[in-house]
Amino acid sequence: MAADEIIAELEELNAHQTTPGLAAVAIELARAFDGTDAPTSRAVVARELAALMKTVRALAPVKAEGDKLDDLSARRAKRRGA
């Protein structure tokens, strides 16, 4: 179901801490999407949910991921016994 996927993404983005109100609205929209079979209603909810999730993703903190330079520095530090 869409609500399960949205909840998982919100948890990954830590949205309950950074944007708790938007996270709650996203969950409700996803549940509304799951709760209706009317194509027009699903389309409207999907559009609004997509726009809201775009905002949530933009406001989420950037995860620090290592790049090749970080890997090289880590190997050098390991070699030196640090």
C-alpha positions in Angstrom: 0.0 0.0 0.0 1.1 3.6 -0.6 0.9 4.5 3.0 3.4 1.9 4.0 5.9 3.2 1.4 5.4 6.8 2.4 5.9 6.0 6.1 9.1 4.1 5.2 10.4 7.0 3.2 9.5 9.5 5.9 11.4 7.5 8.4 14.4 7.3 6.1 14.3 11.1 5.7 13.8 11.5 9.5 10.9 13.8 8.6 9.1 13.3 11.9 11.9 15.3 13.5 12.6 17.9 10.8 9.0 18.4 9.4 6.6 16.7 11.7 3.5 18.5 10.4 4.3 17.8 6.8 5.0 14.2 7.6 1.6 13.8 9.3 -0.2 15.3 6.3 1.8 13.0 3.9 0.7 10.0 5.9 -3.0 11.1 5.9 -2.8 11.8 2.1 -1.3 8.3 1.5 -4.0 6.7 3.6 -6.7 8.6 1.6 -5.1 7.4 -1.6 -5.2 3.8 -0.3 -8.8 4.3 0.9 -10.4 5.3 -2.4 -11.0 3.5 -5.7 -12.3 6.5 -7.6 -9.7 7.3 -10.3 -10.3 11.1 -10.1 -9.9 11.1 -6.4 -6.7 9.0 -6.6 -5.3 11.3 -9.2 -5.9 14.4 -7.1 -4.5 12.9 -3.9 -1.5 11.5 -5.8 -0.7 14.9 -7.2 -0.9 16.6 -3.8 1.1 13.8 -2.2 3.8 14.1 -4.8 4.1 17.9 -4.3 4.2 17.5 -0.5 6.8 14.8 -0.6 9.0 17.0 -2.9 8.9 19.6 -0.2 9.7 17.1 2.5 12.6 15.7 0.6 13.9 19.3 -0.1 13.8 20.1 3.6 15.4 16.8 4.8 19.0 17.1 6.0 21.6 16.0 3.6 23.2 12.7 4.5 26.9 12.7 4.7 28.2 10.0 2.4 31.9 9.3 1.9 33.4 9.9 -1.5 36.6 8.6 -3.0 38.7 11.2 -1.2 37.2 10.2 2.1 37.9 6.5 1.4 41.5 7.4 0.5 41.9 9.4 3.7 40.5 6.5 5.8 42.9 4.0 4.2 45.8 6.3 4.8 44.8 6.8 8.4 44.5 3.0 8.8 47.9 2.4 7.3 49.4 5.0 9.7 47.8 3.2 12.7 45.5 6.1 13.5 
